[in-house]
Amino acid sequence: MIVLAAFLLIVIPRMFGGSIGTLLLFQPDFAWAMVAAAALGLLWAVFRLSVAHGG
């Protein structure tokens, strides 16, 4: 999930020729969707780990 988050926040914006800040400025819906997907992916990984190790 960390690799997916890095891909969403670093690699894809570079494919468009900018950074996540640039995408947030010029394509806010697309950029916020990527930020949300990265954050939810990391939260989901933490949740799964806590469930797996908690019981």
The first five atom37 places (N, CA, C, CB, O) and aatype in JSON, in Angstrom:
{
  "aatype": [12, 9, 19, 10, 0, 0, 13, 10, 10, 9, 19, 9, 14, 1, 12, 13, 7, 7, 15, 9, 7, 16, 10, 10, 10, 13, 5, 14, 3, 13, 0, 17, 0, 12, 19, 0, 0, 0, 0, 10, 7, 10, 10, 17, 0, 19, 13, 1, 10, 15, 19, 0, 8, 7, 7],
  "atom_mask": [
    [1, 1, 1, 1, 1],
    [1, 1, 1, 1, 1],
    [1, 1, 1, 1, 1],
    [1, 1, 1, 1, 1],
    [1, 1, 1, 1, 1],
    [1, 1, 1, 1, 1],
    [1, 1, 1, 1, 1],
    [1, 1, 1, 1, 1],
    [1, 1, 1, 1, 1],
    [1, 1, 1, 1, 1],
    [1, 1, 1, 1, 1],
    [1, 1, 1, 1, 1],
    [1, 1, 1, 1, 1],
    [1, 1, 1, 1, 1],
    [1, 1, 1, 1, 1],
    [1, 1, 1, 1, 1],
    [1, 1, 1, 0, 1],
    [1, 1, 1, 0, 1],
    [1, 1, 1, 1, 1],
    [1, 1, 1, 1, 1],
    [1, 1, 1, 0, 1],
    [1, 1, 1, 1, 1],
    [1, 1, 1, 1, 1],
    [1, 1, 1, 1, 1],
    [1, 1, 1, 1, 1],
    [1, 1, 1, 1, 1],
    [1, 1, 1, 1, 1],
    [1, 1, 1, 1, 1],
    [1, 1, 1, 1, 1],
    [1, 1, 1, 1, 1],
    [1, 1, 1, 1, 1],
    [1, 1, 1, 1, 1],
    [1, 1, 1, 1, 1],
    [1, 1, 1, 1, 1],
    [1, 1, 1, 1, 1],
    [1, 1, 1, 1, 1],
    [1, 1, 1, 1, 1],
    [1, 1, 1, 1, 1],
    [1, 1, 1, 1, 1],
    [1, 1, 1, 1, 1],
    [1, 1, 1, 0, 1],
    [1, 1, 1, 1, 1],
    [1, 1, 1, 1, 1],
    [1, 1, 1, 1, 1],
    [1, 1, 1, 1, 1],
    [1, 1, 1, 1, 1],
    [1, 1, 1, 1, 1],
    [1, 1, 1, 1, 1],
    [1, 1, 1, 1, 1],
    [1, 1, 1, 1, 1],
    [1, 1, 1, 1, 1],
    [1, 1, 1, 1, 1],
    [1, 1, 1, 1, 1],
    [1, 1, 1, 0, 1],
    [1, 1, 1, 0, 1]
  ],
  "atom_positions": [
    [[0.82, -1.19, 0.0], [0.0, 0.0, 0.0], [0.86, 1.26, 0.0], [-0.93, 0.0, 1.2], [0.47, 2.28, -0.56]],
    [[2.03, 1.18, 0.62], [2.92, 2.34, 0.61], [3.4, 2.61, -0.81], [4.12, 2.12, 1.57], [3.53, 3.77, -1.22]],
    [[3.68, 1.55, -1.54], [4.12, 1.72, -2.93], [3.0, 2.32, -3.77], [4.57, 0.37, -3.53], [3.25, 3.18, -4.62]],
    [[1.77, 1.88, -3.55], [0.63, 2.44, -4.27], [0.45, 3.92, -3.94], [-0.65, 1.66, -3.94], [0.19, 4.73, -4.83]],
    [[0.58, 4.27, -2.67], [0.45, 5.67, -2.26], [1.55, 6.52, -2.91], [0.51, 5.8, -0.73], [1.28, 7.61, -3.4]],
    [[2.77, 6.01, -2.9], [3.87, 6.74, -3.54], [3.64, 6.89, -5.04], [5.22, 6.03, -3.28], [3.91, 7.94, -5.62]],
    [[3.13, 5.84, -5.65], [2.84, 5.89, -7.08], [1.79, 6.96, -7.37], [2.35, 4.52, -7.59], [1.93, 7.73, -8.33]],
    [[0.75, 7.01, -6.55], [-0.32, 7.99, -6.77], [0.13, 9.42, -6.52], [-1.49, 7.67, -5.87], [-0.31, 10.34, -7.2]],
    [[1.02, 9.61, -5.55], [1.39, 10.97, -5.17], [2.67, 11.47, -5.82], [1.53, 11.04, -3.7], [2.94, 12.67, -5.8]],
    [[3.47, 10.57, -6.39], [4.75, 10.99, -6.97], [4.82, 10.68, -8.47], [5.91, 10.31, -6.25], [5.09, 11.57, -9.27]],
    [[4.58, 9.43, -8.83], [4.79, 9.01, -10.22], [3.74, 9.58, -11.16], [4.79, 7.49, -10.32], [4.09, 10.15, -12.2]],
    [[2.48, 9.45, -10.83], [1.43, 9.93, -11.73], [1.52, 11.44, -11.96], [0.05, 9.58, -11.17], [1.41, 11.88, -13.1]],
    [[1.71, 12.27, -10.91], [1.87, 13.7, -11.19], [3.06, 14.0, -12.11], [2.03, 14.47, -9.88], [2.98, 14.92, -12.93]],
    [[4.15, 13.25, -11.98], [5.29, 13.47, -12.87], [4.96, 13.09, -14.3], [6.5, 12.67, -12.39], [5.5, 13.68, -15.24]],
    [[4.08, 12.12, -14.48], [3.66, 11.75, -15.84], [2.93, 12.91, -16.51], [2.75, 10.5, -15.8], [2.96, 13.05, -17.73]],
    [[2.27, 13.73, -15.71], [1.58, 14.91, -16.22], [2.49, 16.13, -16.3], [0.37, 15.22, -15.36], [2.05, 17.2, -16.72]],
    [[3.74, 15.98, -15.89], [4.71, 17.06, -16.01], [4.7, 18.05, -14.86], [0.0, 0.0, 0.0], [5.04, 19.21, -15.05]],
    [[4.32, 17.61, -13.67], [4.28, 18.52, -12.53], [4.37, 17.77, -11.23], [0.0, 0.0, 0.0], [4.89, 16.66, -11.16]],
    [[3.85, 18.39, -10.2], [3.82, 17.78, -8.88], [2.36, 17.65, -8.45], [4.64, 18.62, -7.85], [1.45, 18.04, -9.17]],
    [[2.16, 17.08, -7.26], [0.8, 16.97, -6.75], [0.21, 18.36, -6.49], [0.77, 16.12, -5.47], [-0.99, 18.56, -6.64]],
    [[1.05, 19.3, -6.11], [0.58, 20.68, -5.92], [0.08, 21.31, -7.21], [0.0, 0.0, 0.0], [-0.92, 22.02, -7.22]],
    [[0.8, 21.04, -8.29], [0.37, 21.55, -9.6], [-0.95, 20.94, -10.01], [1.44, 21.27, -10.66], [-1.84, 21.63, -10.51]],
    [[-1.07, 19.63, -9.79], [-2.34, 18.98, -10.14], [-3.48, 19.49, -9.27], [-2.21, 17.47, -9.99], [-4.61, 19.64, -9.74]],
    [[-3.2, 19.75, -7.99], [-4.24, 20.3, -7.13], [-4.7, 21.67, -7.61], [-3.75, 20.4, -5.69], [-5.86, 22.05, -7.42]],
    [[-3.8, 22.41, -8.22], [-4.15, 23.74, -8.72], [-4.96, 23.67, -10.01], [-2.9, 24.56, -8.94], [-5.96, 24.37, -10.16]],
    [[-4.52, 22.82, -10.95], [-5.13, 22.82, -12.27], [-6.15, 21.7, -12.51], [-4.07, 22.71, -13.3], [-7.02, 21.84, -13.37]],
    [[-6.07, 20.61, -11.77], [-7.03, 19.51, -11.87], [-7.4, 19.04, -10.47], [-6.45, 18.34, -12.72], [-7.05, 17.93, -10.07]],
    [[-8.1, 19.87, -9.73], [-8.32, 19.56, -8.31], [-9.12, 18.28, -8.07], [-9.02, 20.7, -7.65], [-8.83, 17.56, -7.12]],
    [[-10.11, 17.98, -8.9], [-10.9, 16.78, -8.66], [-10.06, 15.52, -8.84], [-12.1, 16.74, -9.6], [-10.16, 14.6, -8.03]],
    [[-9.26, 15.48, -9.87], [-8.38, 14.34, -10.13], [-7.33, 14.22, -9.04], [-7.7, 14.48, -11.51], [-7.08, 13.11, -8.55]],
    [[-6.72, 15.31, -8.65], [-5.66, 15.29, -7.65], [-6.2, 14.91, -6.27], [-4.97, 16.65, -7.59], [-5.57, 14.12, -5.56]],
    [[-7.35, 15.44, -5.89], [-7.91, 15.09, -4.59], [-8.35, 13.64, -4.56], [-9.1, 16.0, -4.25], [-8.28, 12.99, -3.51]],
    [[-8.79, 13.1, -5.69], [-9.12, 11.68, -5.75], [-7.87, 10.83, -5.53], [-9.77, 11.34, -7.1], [-7.93, 9.81, -4.85]],
    [[-6.75, 11.24, -6.09], [-5.5, 10.51, -5.88], [-5.04, 10.61, -4.43], [-4.4, 11.03, -6.82], [-4.6, 9.62, -3.85]],
    [[-5.14, 11.79, -3.84], [-4.75, 11.97, -2.44], [-5.65, 11.12, -1.54], [-4.82, 13.48, -2.04], [-5.17, 10.48, -0.61]],
    [[-6.94, 11.13, -1.81], [-7.88, 10.34, -1.0], [-7.59, 8.85, -1.15], [-9.33, 10.64, -1.4], [-7.62, 8.11, -0.16]],
    [[-7.33, 8.39, -2.35], [-7.03, 6.98, -2.57], [-5.75, 6.57, -1.85], [-6.91, 6.68, -4.07], [-5.68, 5.49, -1.26]],
    [[-4.75, 7.42, -1.89], [-3.5, 7.12, -1.19], [-3.71, 7.07, 0.32], [-2.42, 8.16, -1.55], [-3.22, 6.16, 0.99]],
    [[-4.43, 8.03, 0.86], [-4.67, 8.07, 2.3], [-5.53, 6.9, 2.76], [-5.33, 9.4, 2.7], [-5.25, 6.27, 3.77]],
    [[-6.59, 6.61, 2.0], [-7.45, 5.49, 2.38], [-6.74, 4.16, 2.24], [-8.72, 5.5, 1.54], [-7.0, 3.23, 3.01]],
    [[-5.86, 4.04, 1.27], [-5.08, 2.81, 1.13], [-4.18, 2.58, 2.32], [0.0, 0.0, 0.0], [-4.08, 1.45, 2.81]],
    [[-3.53, 3.62, 2.79], [-2.68, 3.49, 3.96], [-3.5, 3.19, 5.22], [-1.86, 4.76, 4.16], [-3.11, 2.37, 6.04]],
    [[-4.63, 3.87, 5.37], [-5.5, 3.6, 6.52], [-6.04, 2.17, 6.49], [-6.66, 4.6, 6.55], [-6.14, 1.52, 7.53]],
    [[-6.38, 1.68, 5.3], [-6.87, 0.32, 5.15], [-5.79, -0.69, 5.54], [-7.34, 0.08, 3.71], [-6.08, -1.7, 6.18]],
    [[-4.55, -0.42, 5.16], [-3.44, -1.31, 5.52], [-3.24, -1.34, 7.03], [-2.14, -0.87, 4.82], [-3.03, -2.41, 7.6]],
    [[-3.3, -0.2, 7.68], [-3.16, -0.14, 9.14], [-4.32, -0.89, 9.8], [-3.11, 1.33, 9.63], [-4.11, -1.62, 10.77]],
    [[-5.51, -0.7, 9.31], [-6.68, -1.39, 9.85], [-6.54, -2.9, 9.71], [-7.96, -0.92, 9.15], [-6.81, -3.64, 10.66]],
    [[-6.13, -3.36, 8.55], [-5.97, -4.79, 8.33], [-4.91, -5.38, 9.24], [-5.63, -5.08, 6.88], [-5.07, -6.47, 9.78]],
    [[-3.79, -4.65, 9.4], [-2.75, -5.13, 10.3], [-3.23, -5.19, 11.74], [-1.53, -4.23, 10.21], [-2.92, -6.15, 12.45]],
    [[-3.99, -4.2, 12.17], [-4.48, -4.2, 13.54], [-5.49, -5.33, 13.77], [-5.12, -2.85, 13.89], [-5.51, -5.93, 14.84]],
    [[-6.32, -5.63, 12.79], [-7.26, -6.74, 12.91], [-6.51, -8.07, 12.92], [-8.29, -6.71, 11.76], [-6.84, -8.96, 13.71]],
    [[-5.53, -8.21, 12.06], [-4.78, -9.46, 11.98], [-3.98, -9.73, 13.24], [-3.86, -9.44, 10.78], [-3.88, -10.88, 13.66]],
    [[-3.41, -8.72, 13.84], [-2.58, -8.91, 15.02], [-3.37, -8.76, 16.32], [-1.44, -7.94, 15.0], [-2.88, -9.13, 17.39]],
    [[-4.55, -8.23, 16.23], [-5.33, -8.0, 17.44], [-6.21, -9.18, 17.85], [0.0, 0.0, 0.0], [-6.67, -9.24, 18.98]],
    [[-6.43, -10.08, 16.95], [-7.31, -11.15, 17.38], [-7.43, -12.21, 16.43], [0.0, 0.0, 0.0], [-8.15, -13.17, 16.67]]
  ]
}
